[in-house]
Amino acid sequence: MKINICGIPHEVIECEDSFVATAIHFGEIDYKKCVIKIASDMSKEQKEETLCHEILHGILVHLGYDEQSQDEQFVQALGNAINQTFMIRR
């Protein structure tokens, strides 16, 4: 799947073997390669929440809010609020 973050196309990839999710790490964004990786072994709701979280990291970085993008608690709280408001569906 492709999404645009601030006008820049990003590839979203669900990963099994090449990506290991931990209790606090379900996805990641590579700003240089414009790739978002999401752990494939989660529920649809968890994947949507994780995608929203990673998109928010991308938005903050592209807008120059690097410090805020590193604040995982802030990103998680705002990402959850946005996801619950819009219920992102693929």
Residue frames relative to the residue before (quaternion, step in Angstrom):
aa qw qx qy qz dx dy dz
M 1.0000 0.0000 0.0000 0.0000 0.00 0.00 0.00
K 0.2104 -0.7504 0.6139 0.1256 3.57 -1.14 0.70
I 0.0231 -0.7575 0.6521 0.0186 3.53 -1.14 0.74
N 0.3524 -0.7038 0.5700 0.2357 3.55 -1.25 0.41
I 0.0863 -0.7534 0.6506 0.0418 3.52 -0.98 0.94
C 0.8205 -0.1252 0.0199 0.5574 3.55 -0.43 1.25
G 0.7379 -0.4392 0.2133 0.4659 3.56 0.99 0.90
I 0.6324 0.5110 -0.3306 0.4793 3.58 1.27 -0.03
P 0.3894 -0.7384 0.4962 0.2386 3.60 -0.65 1.07
H 0.0711 -0.7714 0.6323 0.0102 3.54 -1.04 0.91
E 0.3461 -0.7070 0.5808 0.2076 3.55 -1.08 0.81
V 0.1887 -0.7569 0.6163 0.1079 3.57 -0.95 0.92
I 0.0497 -0.8131 0.5786 -0.0390 3.53 -0.70 1.16
E 0.2577 -0.7156 0.6259 0.1727 3.54 -1.00 0.88
C 0.1325 -0.8267 0.5465 0.0171 3.55 -0.70 1.12
E 0.2356 -0.7553 0.5962 0.1363 3.52 -1.09 0.79
D 0.8271 0.2516 -0.1122 0.4900 3.56 0.32 -1.27
S 0.7344 0.4528 -0.2486 0.4403 3.58 0.93 -0.81
F 0.7467 0.3116 -0.1955 0.5542 3.59 1.23 -0.10
V 0.1326 -0.7991 0.5843 0.0497 3.56 -0.68 1.07
A 0.2355 -0.7679 0.5825 0.1247 3.56 -0.65 1.14
T 0.1670 -0.7549 0.6250 0.1076 3.55 -1.08 0.77
A 0.7494 -0.3867 0.2748 0.4619 3.55 -1.27 -0.02
I 0.7891 0.2598 -0.1464 0.5370 3.59 1.11 -0.57
H 0.7215 0.3993 -0.2202 0.5210 3.60 1.26 0.01
F 0.0386 0.8356 -0.5413 0.0852 3.56 -0.12 1.33
G 0.7999 0.0659 -0.0200 0.5962 3.58 1.24 -0.26
E 0.0952 -0.7800 0.6134 0.0794 3.52 -1.33 0.09
I 0.2341 -0.7461 0.6044 0.1527 3.52 -1.24 0.49
D 0.2070 -0.7361 0.6347 0.1120 3.53 -1.01 0.91
Y 0.3167 -0.7983 0.4847 0.1656 3.57 -0.21 1.30
K 0.6696 0.5172 -0.2988 0.4415 3.58 1.01 -0.80
K 0.7506 0.3740 -0.1984 0.5074 3.58 0.94 -0.93
C 0.3193 -0.7669 0.4888 0.2664 3.59 1.31 -0.24
V 0.4715 0.6325 -0.4515 0.4168 3.53 0.86 1.10
I 0.1346 -0.7426 0.6509 0.0816 3.53 -1.08 0.85
K 0.1410 -0.7750 0.6127 0.0648 3.56 -0.86 1.02
I 0.0863 -0.7778 0.6225 0.0037 3.52 -0.97 1.00
A 0.4843 -0.6530 0.4920 0.3115 3.59 -0.93 0.85
S 0.3934 -0.7635 0.4707 0.2017 3.57 -0.79 1.02
D 0.6742 0.5221 -0.2941 0.4317 3.59 1.17 -0.43
M 0.5131 0.6007 -0.4398 0.4272 3.57 0.95 0.93
S 0.6099 -0.5272 0.4324 0.4039 3.54 -1.31 0.21
K 0.6769 -0.4772 0.3687 0.4221 3.56 -1.28 0.33
E 0.6569 0.5171 -0.3082 0.4539 3.59 0.95 -0.88
Q 0.6575 0.4978 -0.3124 0.4714 3.59 0.97 -0.82
K 0.6349 0.5227 -0.3286 0.4643 3.58 1.02 -0.77
E 0.6546 0.5078 -0.3147 0.4631 3.60 0.95 -0.84
E 0.6511 0.5072 -0.3118 0.4709 3.57 0.97 -0.86
T 0.6603 0.5041 -0.2993 0.4695 3.58 0.97 -0.88
L 0.6395 0.5180 -0.3277 0.4640 3.58 0.96 -0.83
C 0.6412 0.5125 -0.3232 0.4709 3.59 0.92 -0.84
H 0.6321 0.5381 -0.3161 0.4593 3.59 0.99 -0.87
E 0.7024 0.4590 -0.2700 0.4723 3.59 0.83 -0.97
I 0.6026 0.5406 -0.3497 0.4715 3.60 1.07 -0.69
L 0.6520 0.5159 -0.3147 0.4580 3.57 0.95 -0.87
H 0.5886 0.5375 -0.3662 0.4802 3.62 1.04 -0.70
G 0.6783 0.5076 -0.2890 0.4457 3.58 0.86 -0.98
I 0.6412 0.5201 -0.3225 0.4630 3.57 0.93 -0.87
L 0.6779 0.5017 -0.3001 0.4457 3.57 0.81 -0.99
V 0.6652 0.4922 -0.3076 0.4697 3.60 0.92 -0.85
H 0.6859 0.4863 -0.2946 0.4541 3.60 0.85 -0.91
L 0.6911 0.4454 -0.2801 0.4955 3.59 1.15 -0.50
G 0.5794 -0.6298 0.3555 0.3759 3.58 1.28 0.04
Y 0.5280 0.6139 -0.4146 0.4152 3.59 1.25 0.32
D 0.0243 -0.8585 0.5120 -0.0161 3.56 0.75 1.12
E 0.6532 0.5219 -0.3227 0.4436 3.59 0.91 -0.88
Q 0.6765 0.4816 -0.2908 0.4752 3.59 0.90 -0.91
S 0.6337 0.5449 -0.3381 0.4326 3.60 1.04 -0.71
Q 0.6655 0.4930 -0.2994 0.4737 3.61 1.20 -0.42
D 0.5858 0.5695 -0.3633 0.4477 3.58 1.29 -0.21
E 0.2661 -0.8214 0.4849 0.1393 3.58 0.07 1.33
Q 0.6276 0.5319 -0.3470 0.4504 3.61 0.99 -0.73
F 0.6541 0.5058 -0.3005 0.4754 3.59 0.97 -0.88
V 0.6765 0.4924 -0.2900 0.4645 3.58 0.86 -1.01
Q 0.6575 0.5102 -0.3136 0.4572 3.60 0.94 -0.86
A 0.6747 0.4945 -0.3038 0.4561 3.59 0.86 -0.92
L 0.6985 0.4533 -0.2741 0.4812 3.59 0.84 -0.95
G 0.6291 0.5355 -0.3282 0.4580 3.59 1.02 -0.78
N 0.6526 0.5028 -0.3119 0.4733 3.58 0.96 -0.84
A 0.6520 0.5156 -0.3191 0.4552 3.59 0.93 -0.87
I 0.6621 0.4896 -0.3056 0.4780 3.59 0.94 -0.85
N 0.6594 0.5113 -0.3116 0.4546 3.58 0.89 -0.90
Q 0.6828 0.4798 -0.2881 0.4696 3.59 0.90 -0.86
T 0.6327 0.5320 -0.3265 0.4584 3.59 1.11 -0.62
F 0.8154 0.2785 -0.1141 0.4945 3.55 0.79 -1.03
M 0.2103 -0.8082 0.5215 0.1751 3.59 1.25 -0.33
I 0.1366 -0.8290 0.5414 0.0314 3.54 0.54 1.27
R 0.0404 -0.7854 0.6173 -0.0192 3.55 -0.88 1.04
R 0.2963 -0.7478 0.5654 0.1825 3.54 -1.05 0.77
